[in-house]
Amino acid sequence: MINLLLKTTMVLALAFSGWFFYQWWSGTEGVVAIDAETDPPSQVKEGDLSAGDYVADLVIPGTGKKYLTYWGTEDESLDQGVGMHVSQWTTAPDQGGHTVLSGHRDTVFTEMGDLEIGDTMTVTYSGVEYTYEIEDIWITDAEDRTVIVEKEEPTLTLTTCYPFDFIGPAPDRYIMQGSLVETSE
């Protein structure tokens, strides 16, 4: 009886380990080398988009990586990579307002804590590159809704859970915000 219980426990442990590994692996597929060839859509029509549609690339030289970015912040998007927040207060980069990108701290945004004020982030959206310079980094409560607000100037905000090494639902959010410094086609 003890032998059967031990075998069952081992099988369950392996199954759970495999499932968690698959979740982590599938979440990191949206992170590629900075020079990797990707093909974000050259024309994005927001009315035609659904949660999880590939819409942009986010390049952060400070991490040496490119992050595939998907429409929305639902599971369909965040399970693939970075999600572009869609709300009445946020816009896509081509609309000149507040673009908010979110990602999981334990898959795509594992290196966000290494970035500093002055680092750049470039979003390629609808065939145009929008480069932002990080001007502010802060930590806030997970329930703080003052981060996702309307902005008059072109702004990029990245959000992820914090602390980075926390196991389970994290109590805080790590926020990086930058202003548009260059646009190129």
C-alpha positions as CSV (number, residue, x, y, z in Angstrom):
1,M,0.0,0.0,0.0
2,I,2.8,2.4,0.9
3,N,4.6,1.5,-2.4
4,L,1.4,2.4,-4.4
5,L,1.0,5.7,-2.5
6,L,4.7,6.6,-3.1
7,K,4.3,5.9,-6.9
8,T,1.1,7.8,-7.1
9,T,2.7,10.8,-5.4
10,M,5.7,10.7,-7.7
11,V,3.5,10.5,-10.8
12,L,1.4,13.5,-9.6
13,A,4.6,15.5,-8.8
14,L,6.0,14.8,-12.2
15,A,2.7,15.8,-13.9
16,F,2.5,19.1,-11.9
17,S,6.2,19.8,-12.7
18,G,5.5,19.2,-16.4
19,W,2.5,21.4,-16.4
20,F,4.3,24.3,-14.7
21,F,7.3,23.9,-17.0
22,Y,5.0,24.0,-20.0
23,Q,3.3,27.2,-18.7
24,W,6.6,28.9,-18.2
25,W,8.0,27.7,-21.6
26,S,4.9,28.8,-23.5
27,G,5.1,32.2,-21.8
28,T,8.7,32.8,-22.8
29,E,8.1,32.0,-26.5
30,G,7.2,35.7,-26.9
31,V,10.8,36.7,-26.0
32,V,13.4,36.5,-28.8
33,A,16.9,37.8,-29.5
34,I,17.0,41.5,-30.3
35,D,18.1,40.8,-33.9
36,A,15.6,37.9,-34.5
37,E,13.4,38.3,-37.6
38,T,9.8,39.0,-36.6
39,D,7.0,40.2,-38.7
40,P,4.6,42.5,-36.9
41,P,1.6,43.6,-39.0
42,S,2.5,46.6,-41.2
43,Q,-1.1,47.9,-40.8
44,V,-3.1,47.3,-37.7
45,K,-6.8,48.0,-37.8
46,E,-7.9,48.1,-34.2
47,G,-11.6,47.4,-34.9
48,D,-10.6,44.0,-36.4
49,L,-8.5,42.9,-33.5
50,S,-9.2,40.2,-30.9
51,A,-7.5,39.4,-27.7
52,G,-4.3,37.5,-28.4
53,D,-3.7,39.0,-31.9
54,Y,0.0,39.8,-32.6
55,V,0.2,43.5,-33.1
56,A,3.7,44.8,-32.3
57,D,7.3,44.2,-31.3
58,L,8.8,45.8,-28.2
59,V,12.6,46.1,-28.3
60,I,14.5,46.9,-25.1
61,P,18.3,47.2,-25.8
62,G,19.0,47.2,-22.0
63,T,17.8,43.5,-21.9
64,G,19.1,42.6,-25.4
65,K,15.7,41.2,-26.2
66,K,12.7,41.7,-28.4
67,Y,9.2,41.0,-27.0
68,L,6.3,40.0,-29.2
69,T,3.3,42.0,-28.2
70,Y,-0.3,41.0,-28.4
71,W,-3.6,42.8,-28.3
72,G,-5.2,43.0,-24.8
73,T,-4.1,41.8,-21.4
74,E,-6.3,38.8,-21.1
75,D,-4.8,35.3,-20.7
76,E,-4.8,34.8,-24.5
77,S,-2.3,37.6,-24.8
78,L,-0.2,37.3,-21.6
79,D,0.2,33.6,-22.1
80,Q,2.0,34.3,-25.4
81,G,4.1,37.3,-24.4
82,V,3.5,41.0,-23.7
83,G,0.0,42.4,-23.8
84,M,-1.1,45.9,-25.0
85,H,-3.7,47.2,-22.6
86,V,-6.9,48.2,-24.2
87,S,-9.2,50.7,-22.4
88,Q,-10.8,54.1,-22.7
89,W,-7.7,55.7,-21.1
90,T,-5.0,54.0,-23.2
91,T,-4.1,54.1,-26.9
92,A,-1.9,52.3,-29.4
93,P,1.4,54.1,-30.1
94,D,0.1,55.7,-33.4
95,Q,-2.6,57.6,-31.5
96,G,-0.1,59.7,-29.5
97,G,-1.5,59.0,-26.0
98,H,-0.8,56.5,-23.2
99,T,0.3,53.1,-24.4
100,V,0.5,50.5,-21.6
101,L,2.2,47.1,-22.1
102,S,2.1,44.4,-19.4
103,G,3.8,41.1,-19.0
104,H,4.4,38.4,-16.4
105,R,7.4,38.8,-14.2
106,D,8.4,35.2,-14.3
107,T,8.2,34.7,-18.1
108,V,8.7,37.7,-20.4
109,F,9.6,40.5,-18.0
110,T,12.2,38.7,-15.9
111,E,14.9,41.4,-16.5
112,M,12.8,44.5,-16.0
113,G,14.5,45.2,-12.7
114,D,17.8,45.7,-14.6
115,L,16.6,48.7,-16.6
116,E,17.4,52.2,-15.5
117,I,16.2,55.7,-16.1
118,G,17.6,56.8,-19.5
119,D,17.3,53.4,-21.1
120,T,15.2,53.2,-24.3
121,M,12.3,51.1,-25.4
122,T,11.1,50.9,-29.0
123,V,7.6,49.7,-30.1
124,T,7.2,48.8,-33.8
125,Y,3.5,49.2,-34.5
126,S,1.8,49.5,-37.9
127,G,5.2,49.7,-39.6
128,V,6.4,52.7,-37.5
129,E,9.0,52.6,-34.8
130,Y,8.2,54.6,-31.6
131,T,11.2,55.1,-29.3
132,Y,10.7,56.1,-25.7
133,E,13.2,57.0,-23.0
134,I,12.5,55.7,-19.5
135,E,12.0,58.7,-17.2
136,D,10.5,57.1,-14.1
137,I,10.5,53.7,-12.3
138,W,8.4,53.0,-9.2
139,I,6.7,50.2,-7.3
140,T,3.0,50.5,-6.4
141,D,0.3,48.4,-4.8
142,A,-1.3,45.7,-7.1
143,E,-4.7,47.4,-6.7
144,D,-3.5,50.9,-7.6
145,R,-5.5,52.0,-10.6
146,T,-3.8,55.4,-11.0
147,V,-1.2,53.9,-13.4
148,I,-3.6,53.3,-16.2
149,V,-4.8,56.8,-16.9
150,E,-5.2,59.1,-20.0
151,K,-2.1,61.1,-21.0
152,E,-1.9,64.1,-23.2
153,E,1.7,63.4,-24.4
154,P,2.9,60.1,-26.0
155,T,3.8,57.9,-23.1
156,L,4.8,54.2,-22.8
157,T,4.2,52.4,-19.5
158,L,5.4,48.9,-18.8
159,T,3.9,47.0,-15.9
160,T,4.7,43.7,-14.3
161,C,4.2,42.0,-10.9
162,Y,6.6,42.7,-8.1
163,P,8.6,41.4,-6.2
164,F,10.3,39.6,-9.1
165,D,11.2,36.5,-6.9
166,F,7.8,36.3,-5.2
167,I,6.0,32.9,-5.5
168,G,2.3,33.2,-6.0
169,P,0.1,36.3,-6.7
170,A,2.5,39.3,-6.1
171,P,1.3,42.1,-3.8
172,D,2.8,44.9,-5.9
173,R,3.4,46.2,-9.4
174,Y,6.7,47.4,-10.9
175,I,6.1,50.3,-13.3
176,M,8.4,51.9,-15.9
177,Q,7.3,54.9,-17.8
178,G,8.9,56.7,-20.7
179,S,8.2,59.6,-23.0
180,L,8.4,59.5,-26.8
181,V,11.8,60.7,-28.1
182,E,11.8,59.5,-31.7
183,T,9.5,58.2,-34.4
184,S,10.7,56.5,-37.6
185,E,9.2,54.6,-40.5
